[in-house]
């Protein structure tokens, strides 16, 4: 009998032992479980600005972890080695939420403020993020979520009381772009609207030449974001050739600065990235 995964809009209908579109969730004896639970592919003490967050504990650091899997298919992914990987295709260490909490505590003297869920799409491992976030929250440290925003409303609202800050990757601002990456723009917009009322929120858009780099699209994106809240920081970030887009040129620095000027017509805080 098929079971439906309720984490994101794909709603994968999985036979027993079948793995979903994200490569990280499967039907195990009638229950959808995250097969990447506790399986850490990347761990690092990063500057908070690298998430990127510019207005949340600037100058501090945060213990950052990633696993494998993603519920989008971006051909320009910067972390494709883990986000596009199956379980057997990347090295891992196993960590429990308690172990990660203790590690985060140990790093406080080095400037650590908590735990960031990042690198791949963390919410395909929703249960692990939730359980870690409970430990971190109970220990008076900070939870930071770096996500593509492709999550259903109900699990998001369950998680948000534990999240202190988030950065949502708003890939572009056309339904056609999101269709090409197996996503849904309206779902991401709803995530941003909900998060804006529950935690510190910043937004990032990676600008790819010829794909999402027009002045008109940036006007629409930043105008909409300002309608949510004018003080949401927007990071407009330079693309470098990667994964299936290795034949694309890097985004010209002038393009980033021009789009930043456009966004500042609508938003109070706009930051160029990777320039």
C-alpha positions as CSV (number, residue, x, y, z in Angstrom):
1,X,0.0,0.0,0.0
2,X,1.3,3.4,-0.9
3,X,1.9,6.1,1.7
4,X,1.9,9.8,1.0
5,X,4.8,12.0,2.2
6,X,3.4,15.2,3.7
7,X,6.6,17.3,4.0
8,X,6.5,19.1,0.6
9,X,4.1,19.8,-2.3
10,X,5.4,16.8,-4.3
11,X,3.4,14.5,-2.0
12,X,5.3,11.5,-3.1
13,X,3.1,8.3,-3.1
14,X,5.6,5.6,-2.1
15,X,5.3,1.9,-2.1
16,X,6.9,0.0,0.8
17,X,10.7,0.6,0.7
18,X,10.4,3.1,-2.1
19,X,12.4,6.3,-1.8
20,X,10.9,9.7,-2.7
21,X,11.9,12.3,-5.2
22,X,14.2,14.0,-2.6
23,X,16.2,10.8,-2.2
24,X,16.0,11.3,1.6
25,X,12.6,9.9,2.6
26,X,11.0,6.5,2.1
27,X,8.1,4.3,3.0
28,X,9.3,1.8,5.6
29,X,6.5,-0.6,6.6
30,X,3.8,1.9,6.1
31,X,5.5,4.9,7.7
32,X,7.4,7.7,5.9
33,X,10.8,8.1,7.5
34,X,13.9,10.2,6.7
35,X,16.6,7.8,5.7
36,X,19.2,10.6,6.2
37,X,18.3,10.9,9.9
38,X,21.5,11.8,11.8
39,X,23.7,11.2,8.7
40,X,26.0,14.2,8.5
41,X,27.8,14.8,5.3
42,X,29.2,18.3,6.2
43,X,29.9,20.0,9.5
44,X,31.7,23.3,10.1
45,X,31.9,26.2,12.4
46,X,31.0,29.1,10.0
47,X,30.7,32.8,10.3
48,X,27.0,33.7,10.6
49,X,27.4,35.9,7.6
50,X,28.1,32.8,5.4
51,X,24.5,31.5,5.8
52,X,24.0,34.4,4.7
53,X,22.6,36.4,7.6
54,X,23.7,40.0,7.9
55,X,21.4,41.2,10.7
56,X,21.4,38.2,13.1
57,X,24.3,38.2,15.6
58,X,26.8,39.7,13.2
59,X,30.4,38.7,13.9
60,X,29.4,35.5,15.6
61,X,29.8,31.9,14.4
62,X,27.4,29.0,14.1
63,X,27.9,25.3,14.0
64,X,26.6,24.3,10.6
65,X,25.5,20.8,9.4
66,X,24.2,19.2,6.3
67,X,23.1,15.8,5.1
68,X,22.1,14.5,1.7
69,X,19.0,15.0,-0.5
70,X,16.9,17.9,-1.9
71,X,13.3,18.3,-3.2
72,X,14.4,20.6,-6.1
73,X,16.5,19.9,-9.1
74,X,18.6,23.0,-9.7
75,X,21.1,22.5,-12.5
76,X,23.2,25.3,-11.0
77,X,23.3,23.8,-7.5
78,X,26.4,24.9,-5.6
79,X,26.4,21.8,-3.3
80,X,25.2,19.2,-5.8
81,X,27.7,16.6,-4.4
82,X,25.4,16.1,-1.4
83,X,22.1,17.7,-2.4
84,X,21.8,15.5,-5.5
85,X,23.3,12.5,-3.9
86,X,21.8,9.2,-2.9
87,X,22.7,7.7,0.5
88,X,25.5,5.5,-1.0
89,X,27.1,8.4,-3.0
90,X,28.5,10.5,-0.2
91,X,30.5,10.0,3.0
92,X,28.7,10.4,6.3
93,X,29.2,10.4,10.0
94,X,26.3,9.7,12.4
95,X,25.4,12.2,15.1
96,X,22.4,12.2,17.4
97,X,20.6,15.5,18.3
98,X,22.2,15.2,21.8
99,X,25.7,14.9,20.4
100,X,25.2,17.9,18.2
101,X,23.8,20.0,21.1
102,X,26.9,19.1,23.2
103,X,29.2,20.0,20.3
104,X,27.4,23.3,19.9
105,X,27.8,24.0,23.6
106,X,31.5,23.2,23.5
107,X,32.0,25.7,20.7
108,X,30.3,28.6,22.5
109,X,33.7,29.9,23.8
110,X,34.8,30.1,20.1
111,X,31.8,32.4,19.3
112,X,29.2,29.8,18.4
113,X,25.6,30.8,19.0
114,X,23.9,27.5,18.1
115,X,23.2,25.2,15.2
116,X,22.5,25.9,11.5
117,X,20.7,23.4,9.2
118,X,22.2,24.0,5.7
119,X,24.3,22.8,2.8
120,X,21.7,20.4,1.3
121,X,18.0,21.0,1.8
122,X,17.6,20.4,5.5
123,X,13.8,20.0,5.6
124,X,13.9,16.7,3.6
125,X,15.3,15.4,6.9
126,X,12.5,17.2,8.8
127,X,12.4,15.0,11.9
128,X,16.1,15.3,12.5
129,X,15.9,19.1,12.2
130,X,13.0,19.2,14.6
131,X,14.6,17.0,17.2
132,X,17.9,18.9,17.0
133,X,16.1,22.2,17.2
134,X,14.3,21.1,20.4
135,X,17.6,20.3,22.1
136,X,19.2,23.5,20.9
137,X,16.2,25.6,22.0
138,X,16.0,23.9,25.4
139,X,19.7,24.7,25.9
140,X,19.2,28.4,25.2
141,X,21.2,28.4,21.9
142,X,20.0,29.5,18.5
143,X,18.5,27.5,15.6
144,X,19.1,28.8,12.1
145,X,17.4,27.3,9.0
146,X,18.8,27.7,5.5
147,X,16.2,26.4,3.1
148,X,14.7,26.5,-0.4
149,X,11.3,27.1,1.2
150,X,9.7,24.1,-0.4
151,X,7.7,22.8,2.5
152,X,4.1,22.4,3.3
153,X,2.4,24.8,5.7
154,X,1.6,22.4,8.5
155,X,5.1,21.0,9.2
156,X,6.5,24.5,8.8
157,X,4.2,25.9,11.4
158,X,5.1,23.0,13.7
159,X,8.8,23.7,13.4
160,X,8.9,27.5,13.5
161,X,8.5,28.0,17.2
162,X,11.9,26.4,17.5
163,X,13.6,28.5,14.8
164,X,15.3,31.8,15.6
165,X,16.4,32.8,12.1
166,X,16.1,31.6,8.6
167,X,17.4,32.4,5.1
168,X,15.1,31.3,2.3
169,X,16.6,30.8,-1.2
170,X,14.1,32.5,-3.6
171,X,15.5,31.1,-6.8
172,X,13.7,33.4,-9.2
173,X,10.3,35.1,-9.5
174,X,8.6,33.3,-12.4
175,X,6.5,30.1,-12.3
176,X,8.3,29.0,-15.4
177,X,11.8,29.1,-13.7
178,X,10.4,27.1,-10.8
179,X,8.8,24.5,-13.1
180,X,12.3,23.9,-14.7
181,X,13.7,23.0,-11.2
182,X,10.7,20.9,-10.1
183,X,9.6,23.6,-7.7
184,X,6.6,25.8,-7.1
185,X,7.0,29.6,-6.6
186,X,3.7,30.0,-4.7
187,X,4.8,27.5,-2.1
188,X,8.0,29.4,-1.5
189,X,6.2,32.7,-1.3
190,X,3.9,31.2,1.3
191,X,6.8,30.0,3.3
192,X,8.4,33.5,3.3
193,X,5.1,35.1,4.4
194,X,4.7,32.6,7.3
195,X,8.4,32.9,8.4
196,X,8.3,36.7,8.3
197,X,5.8,36.6,11.2
198,X,7.7,34.0,13.3
199,X,11.5,34.5,13.1
200,X,14.3,36.7,11.9
201,X,14.2,36.2,8.1
202,X,16.5,37.0,5.3
203,X,16.2,36.1,1.6
204,X,18.8,35.1,-1.1
205,X,18.5,35.2,-4.8
206,X,21.3,33.7,-6.9
207,X,21.4,35.6,-10.2
208,X,22.2,33.5,-13.3
209,X,23.0,35.2,-16.6
210,X,20.2,34.9,-19.0
211,X,17.9,33.1,-16.6
212,X,16.7,35.4,-13.8
213,X,18.9,38.5,-14.3
214,X,16.4,41.0,-15.7
215,X,15.6,44.4,-14.1
216,X,11.9,43.6,-14.6
217,X,12.0,40.4,-12.7
218,X,14.0,42.0,-9.8
219,X,11.4,44.8,-9.6
220,X,8.7,42.2,-9.3
221,X,10.6,40.1,-6.8
222,X,11.6,43.0,-4.5
223,X,8.3,44.7,-4.8
224,X,6.5,41.6,-3.7
225,X,9.0,41.0,-0.8
226,X,8.5,44.6,0.4
227,X,4.7,43.8,0.5
228,X,5.5,41.1,3.1
229,X,7.9,43.4,5.0
230,X,10.0,46.2,3.7
231,X,12.8,45.5,6.2
232,X,13.5,41.9,5.1
233,X,17.1,41.8,4.0
234,X,17.7,40.6,0.5
235,X,21.0,39.1,-0.7
236,X,21.5,39.3,-4.4
237,X,24.2,36.9,-5.1
238,X,26.7,36.3,-8.0
239,X,26.6,32.9,-9.8
240,X,29.7,30.9,-10.7
241,X,29.7,28.0,-13.2
242,X,28.7,24.8,-11.3
243,X,27.2,21.4,-11.8
244,X,25.1,21.3,-15.1
245,X,25.6,25.0,-15.7
246,X,29.4,24.8,-16.1
247,X,29.1,26.4,-19.6
248,X,27.4,29.5,-18.2
249,X,29.6,32.6,-17.5
250,X,29.9,34.0,-14.0
251,X,27.4,36.8,-13.3
252,X,29.0,40.2,-14.1
253,X,29.6,42.2,-11.0
254,X,27.9,45.2,-12.7
255,X,24.7,43.1,-13.1
256,X,24.6,42.4,-9.3
257,X,25.1,46.1,-8.4
258,X,22.5,47.2,-11.0
259,X,20.0,44.7,-9.6
260,X,20.8,45.8,-6.0
261,X,20.0,49.4,-7.0
262,X,16.7,48.2,-8.4
263,X,15.8,46.2,-5.3
264,X,16.6,49.2,-3.0
265,X,13.7,51.1,-4.6
266,X,11.5,48.7,-2.6
267,X,13.5,47.3,0.3
268,X,15.5,48.8,3.1
269,X,18.3,46.3,3.2
270,X,19.9,44.9,0.0
271,X,23.3,43.2,0.0
272,X,25.4,42.1,-3.0
273,X,26.9,38.6,-2.5
274,X,30.0,36.8,-4.0
275,X,31.3,40.1,-5.5
